[in-house]
Amino acid sequence: MADSISGINSSSLLAAVLQQASNKQELAVAVVKKGQEVEAAQGEAALKLIDSAATAAAGKIDTYV
């Protein structure tokens, strides 16, 4: 009875706890990676917007003297 906790083998309980911790860590890494992908996409979109604004306004820049 010392090897079991409510009929569950203690080594399998430990394995389940370690697997859950590993799954949580993998989820956290996936969330961070997705955030990085979103930031990269936003950066690329911002650069495209700046480039399109620069080409659309070429020779049409207002200057105030």
N, C-alpha and C positions, 0 to 999 in steps of 0.2 A: 504493500500500500504506500510505502514511502516513495516509490517511483512514479506514482500516478496522482493526478489531481482531478478528483471527481470523475475518475474513469478515463482520463485523457493522459496519454504518455507525456511526461514532462519534456522530453526531447522534441516531440512533435509540436508541443505548445511553444517551445522556444523557437523552433523553426518557423512557425506561423507568425510569431511576433517579429522576428527578424525579417521575414518576407514583407510584412506590412510596413516596417520601417523603410525597407528598400523601395517599396512601391511609392511611398510618400516622397522619398528623395527623388525618384525618377519623375514624379509628377511636378515637383518644384523645378527641376531642371527643364522640363518641357515647357512650363509656363514662362520661365526666363527666356528660353530660346524663342518662343512665340513673340514675346515682347520685343526682343531684338529684331526679329523679322519685320514686325509692324513699324518699328522706328526706322529701319532701313528703307522700307517702302515709302514711308512719309517723307524721308529725306530725299529720295529719288523723285518723288512727286513735286516736292518743293523746288528742286533744281530744274525740273522740266518746266514748271510754271515760270520761274525766273527767266529761263532761256526763251520761252515763248513770248514773254512780255518784252524782253530786250529786242527780239527780232521784229516784233509787231510795232514797236515804237522807234525803230531805227530811223534816224533823221527827223524824228518828230518830238524831240525832247524839248520841253518848255524851259526856258531860262529866264530868270527875273533879274533885272539889273537895277 
